[in-house]
Amino acid sequence: MSDIPRRAVTRTAKLAALPLGFAGRAALGLGKRVTGLAGEVISSEVQQRTAEHLFSVLGQLKGGAMKFGQALSVFEAALPEDLAGPYREALTKLQDAAPPLPVASVHKVLKEQLGDGWRERFAEFDDSPAAAASIGQVHRAVWEDGREVAVKVQYPGAGKALLTDLNQLARLAGMMTVLQPGLDIKPLLSELKERISEELDYELEATAQAAFAAAYADDPEIFIPAVVASAPMVLVTEWTEGTPVSAVISKGSQEERDEAGRKLALMHFSAPARAGLLHADPHPGNFRILPDGRLGVLDFGAVARLPEGHPEPVGRLVRLALAGDAEAVLDGLRGEGFVKPDVKVDAQAVLDYLLPILEPIAGERFRFSRAWLRGEATRLANPKSPAYTLGRNLNLPPSYLLVHRVTLGSIGVLCQLEAEGRWRAILEEWLPGFASEEGEREAPAP
C-alpha cells in the first residue's frame, strides 16, 4: 500500500464489509438470525473475529475510518463485560498503531513540505515509524541542533479519505446497535466531519500546540512538547519519552492509575482557563507519563477554542443540580437551549435524570469504573428506562457539542483507568460557576 486507498468505491466497499461480515459470521456460527441483545447471541469466536476484522479494515484505511475507531475506543468501557474483552483489545490497537506508509512515500512528503534539502535539517532520521495514527504517522529523529524530535507526516490523500469515510461510516450504525443498543454514532460522525479541515492543517495544529506549551511552561504536573518546525503536512515537535496511559490502564498499579486520572482531569478543566483551548482528542494514545511523573500531552490537531474558558452555565447548572434546585436547573437548561421552548418536561424528572451522571462530583471522592459507566449507559440507552424517554426530549446545542464529546471521552478514559480521586475539588478550582459564590475562585487569565 503506497498511501491511503483514495477511491471512494474502494473505501466504501471495505467499510460496507464490516456490518456484512459481522452478519455473515453470526449466521455461520449460530445458524440463525441475530436478534435481541448482543451478549445473548454472539459467541466468543464471532466476537473475536469481528474485533479482528474491525481493526484490520479501519487500520488499513486510516483516514476518517481509523479516526472513528480511535474515538470509539475510549468508550469500550461501556460495553457489557462479556463483549468488552475482544473489542477492547482490537479498538485499543487503533490508539497507537496502523499499517505504516512505505519509506518512499514518507520521503516524498518531507521533500514537498520541507524542501529538497530536508535531510540537512536533521542530524538523524529514523525511516521506521514510531507510531501510525489516523491521518499521519510519527518518526523519531534528531534535529539539526541536537534536539530529539517527533516528526509527524500526513498521509497522502488523507483529506479525500476523511471525507469519503465519514460519508460512509453510517453503514456501521446497525453493527454498533447490536454491540450496544441505543448507541448512536451519527452525532459523533457529524462532529468529526466539522473538524476535518482543522486537523488536516498541521500549521494550525502547530499554533494550538505552541499556545498550550506557553500556557503550561514550567508546570510541575503537565508537559507540552515545544513546536520545532511546521508545514501544512509535516509537524516537528520535541520528542516526549514516557509510559503511554494505555499501558498504565493495562499494567499500572492503583496508585499510578489514580495519579494519571487526576492529571488528566486537571488538564481537561484547567486548559480553557490557562490556554483558552481544550484538548479535544482524549484517547489514551495521546498521553504519556514522563519519567519525572508529569503528564505529557500529545496531538493538538483537534482543539476546542474557548477564549472565555469553560462555559460558565455548565458549572452553575451542575452546582444547582447538586443543590437540588430542580426549577432553577430547568430554567437554566432552557436558557442555554438544552430544552427547547416548546418541549414540556417535569423539572424534578430532569433533576432525577442528571443526578446519577453527577455522582462523581457529588461527594469528596469517587472511583470511576467500567461497571459505573456500563450502568449509566444502560440507564440512558434502554428504551424501557424513564431516563431514555426523558433524554429524547433534551437537546444538545451545537455550541456545546465538542465540549460534551470531549468530556464524555475523558470520563471514558477515567473509567478505563478505574481512577479514584477528589474530582469535585478540581472542578471547584477550575470550572467557572461551580464553586459556591462565597468561595468561588477567579481563574487566571489566559
ABEGO torsion letter per residue (X at the ends): XABBBABAAAAAAAAAAAAAAAAAAAAAAAGBBBBEBAAAABBAAAAAAAAAAAAAAAAAAEEAAAAAAAAAAAAAAABBAAAAAAAAAAAAAAAABBBBBBAAAAAAAAAAAAEAAAAAABABBBABBABBBAABBBBBBBBAAGBBBBBBBBBBGAAAAAAAAAAAAAAAAAAAAAABBGBBAAAAAAAAAAAAAAAABAAAAAAAAAAAAAAABGBAABBBBBBABBBAABBBBBBBBEBBAAAAAAABBAAAAAAAAAAAAAAAAAAAAAAGBBBABBBAAABBBBAAGBBBBBGAABBBBBAAEBBAAAAAAAAAAAAGBAAAAAAAAAAAGABBAABBBBAAAAAAAAAAAAAAAABABBBBBAAAAAAAAAAAABAABAAAAAAAABBBBAAAAAAAAAAAAAAAAAAAAGBBBBAAAAAAAABBGABBAAABBBBBBX
